C-alpha cells in the first residue's frame, strides 16, 4: 500500500520510547518482521559505501545515531537528504547518520548503482547496502523513508517515517545530547567519512539527467545535473556555452552568475529554454539571445500543495522533473514528481497550478482530478496526447489533449510490478522509466533501471527493446548504457542522456547504430579553490639538499597510530606550495590534487617550471590530508604540513624523504 499525502499525515508510525511522530510522504511496502531486539545490529549488509568497512553500532556508543532507511528511486527519500545534511552539520561532533539502502527495484540492489547515487546526491555519511532486506526486517521498518533514532547508550529511542520532519528530529537530538552530556556518557570525538562525492571527476558532464535536441538551431541542451548547470553543444557534441556557473543555488542573472540545483528536463518554446530546476523546486526561463536566466515559477522552497496554484513566482513547487509545451497553447506541462501530479505553467499569464492527478501515489486512469500517478519524471507528445513516464509504476501514461481530457495507460500495472519484458499492454514490464521522446512516429522510452531504450507503439500498446541490454556498460557496439535518464529526437537521430556514464549517446533511428558523442571540448565548472588542512600536525624540517634539475621527488611516510590504515576508498589530497610564484609546472595544481594511490607511503614527483640552478634555495610547503580508519569503524581525517627549506646541490640525493611521528 502506498498511502496518499492526506492519509500519510494521519498515519501512525513505530514509536519506541521518546517520540511518536506521524508520517508524511512515506512509501510503504510489504510489512516487515517485528523487531526482536532493543539493541539490534547492522549485520546483514552486503556492502558499505562511504565507509572503510562494516560499521558496528556497539562501536558508536557515546554517539547519537540516526539510521535513514531509503531507496534511491524514492522522491520522498531525496527530500529527506537536506534535513539530514543540516543535522549532520549542526551536530557534527555528537551525531552519526548512517544510510540503510533497502531496494525497491532489482537494479537498486546493485552496490555500484547505489554508489553512483550516493555520489550524485552528494551523500557524505556511510551507507549500507541492505539488498536482502535483513536490516529492514530487523528494525521492523514498513515504509521509505524511515528514520530510526538510537541514543548514546545504543538504545532505540523512536522512529519517524515520511519527509518533512527536520524540526522534530532537531529537537529530539538536542534533548538527547543534553541528557547524555549531563550524564557524562556523550562522545564528542569528530568522525569523518571517505565520501564518494569527494573523489575527483574530470569529465565535462556529471550525471546528465535530461537532454533536448533542436534540429533547427543544431543545438543540444544537456542538463548537466551533477554540475548544477545546462551545457549547450552542437549536434556533434562540440561545446557552445554553459548556462550557470556550476555552484549550487537559486540565483538569476547572466549565464556566469546564474546558479541551479540539480536541473533536469528542459524544453524550447519561442526562443526561450525552460528548465525544470528540480532541487530548487523551480522553473527557470533562459533567454538564449540575451543570455540571462530568470525564475518564472517556484520560490526555492519545497511546496506541499496538491491543488490550486497562483502567480508563478510566489507559488511553491515540489520537485519538477520535466517540462514540455502543450501543443497549440502557450502552456507548459510540468512533471511534478514530488506530489505525483502533472502541473501547468501559463507562460502569458505567469500562472502555475495543478492540472492532473489526485496526489495519491498509484496507477489509476480516469478524469484529471481522480487519476493517480506515481512520481512522473518524463514527458513527450505526439500532438494529440501528452505521454508521461510514470517511474514508480514503471509505466507510460497518457493525457488526451482533445476536448475531453482523460488519463489513460499505455503500459504499467502497479507499484511493485516491474521487470524487463517486451510485448503488449499488460504483458509489458519496465523498470523505473525516467524519460520519453516522440519522433519518427514512434514513442521512445528510457527504461532506466533496465539500462535500455525501448520503442513503443502507443496505439497497439506494444513495446520492444530498441537498443541496450539489461547489463550496464559503456560500449557502442554492442550498445550498452548505464541508467539512461533523458531522450530527445532531432531528425533521424535519437539523443540519449546516459546518466551514469556521464555521456551523451546518438542513436541512428533507422539502423540502430549507436555513437558516443565526443564531448572533449566540454570542461567541468571551475573549482579553483585551495583545500584546507585544519588542525594539521606541522613539521618544520631541517634544511635538506636536492639534486638540481626540472623535478622535485618527495617520498612521504606516515607513521599512523596502532591499528589505523589509510582508506583506499577516499581521496588523499596534497597541496604543494613554494615561497615564490611560478616555481612549479602547470601539472602541479594550485588547488590541490589527489595522490594517485592512497597509502601510508607514497611518492610525489613535482615538475618545476624551470631548471633549478646549482646553489639556489627554495622553501616548499607540502600539505597532505588522509582518511585513516580502524577496522570495522568510522574514519577520521589526519592533516599534515611540512615546511621544507631546500638547497639544490650536485651529488645530493634524488629524493627528499618526509616522515611523521605517530599521532
Helices and strands as residue ranges (DSSP letters): H 5-9, E 27-28, E 47-49, G 57-60, E 64-70, H 75-90, E 95-101, G 106-109, H 111-120, E 126-129, H 134-139, E 143-144, E 146-150, E 156-161, H 166-183, G 196-198, E 211-214, E 219-224, G 225-227, E 229-234, E 239-243, E 253-254, E 263-269, E 272-277, G 278-280, E 282-287, E 292-297, E 309-311, G 312-314, E 320-325, E 331-336, E 341-346, E 351-356, E 376-381, E 385-390, G 391-393, E 395-400, E 407-411, E 423-424, G 425-427, E 435-439, E 442-447, G 448-450, E 452-457, E 462-468, E 486-490, E 493-498, G 499-501, E 503-508, E 514-516, E 537-546, E 551-557, E 565-566, E 573-578, E 593-594, E 601-607, E 617-629, E 635-648, E 655-659
